[in-house]
């Protein structure tokens, strides 16, 4: 459960993270996550998350939604049968909390802009 998300921080199950991170469907978290192209999200950036075979991937695109997914990422996930939701962090957090109790959900969060 994601408790709070603000500029530069996210609290999950009582633990505070201050760097971008990936949440795997099994609950494992990978912090200090980096993208190859800053504010662009590609399949290569979340390759291990994709391999974990989630039903849904939620991308928290930052407090102001500045991180943008490549069109090719959406196509790739569609071909693999993985639903993809890309929203600014507050909305992404709400969707994650709602879906994670009923689906195999993975997520990635850009914690700043």
FISEMAR-132467 format. One record per residue (C-alpha): residue in one letter; x, z, y. Coordinates in pm, whole numbers, plus 50000, padded with zeros to 5 digits. Each point is the difference from the previous one (the first is absolute). Example, Ala and Ser with C-alpha at 12.3 -4.5 7.8 and 13.67 -1.06 7.14 Angstrom:
<pts>
A512305078049550S501374993450344
</pts>
This chain:
<pts>
X500005000050000X501334990350341X499245028950232X501174986650335X501764970150143X501424998150351X502814981850182X503135005549791X498465023049739X497665001049703X498985030549795X499154994449634X498985028849774X501585024850242X503354982050033X501014984350331X501814966450000X501654986050312X501104965749878X498104969549881X498915003949642X498364985249693X497485018949788X499784988149639X496815002049795X501495028249789X500535020950317X503774994350023X501194995050358X502944979750124X500985010250352X502554983650228X498374966949907X501274970450204X498814964450038X502324970450018X498424987750324X498975031050194X496344995450090X499294973549734X498805010749654X500964976949713X499635000549623X503715007849966X499515031450210X497505014449752X501174983649678X500195032549802X496565010150124X498594966749883X501685004749659X498255033749963X496804979649958X497625017050243X496444987850036X500325003250379X502895000850246X499365015050340X502434992350282X500065024750288X501244977050275X501075027050246X498225021350257X499284969150211X499954975149712X503234981950091X501184992749642X498474967149879X499794987749640X501254965149925X497264976049893X501994993549681X499685037149911X496234998450006X500094968549784X502425016049751X497875031249961X496824979649963X501594980049716X500965032649828X496475013850036X501075027550241X497675007050290X501825003450333X498945019950305X502065000050319X498975023950279X501535022350268X501075033249851X496985021550081X497574975549837X502434993149711X500255037349935X496215003549986X499684970549761X502835013149780X498355034149971X496654984349921X501234975449735X502775019949830X497555021949810X498324970349831X502624972349986X503684995249922X501234998250361X503434994550149X500855000850369X502754994450250X500105015550345X501984990350310X500015032750194X500754988550352X498634972050219
</pts>
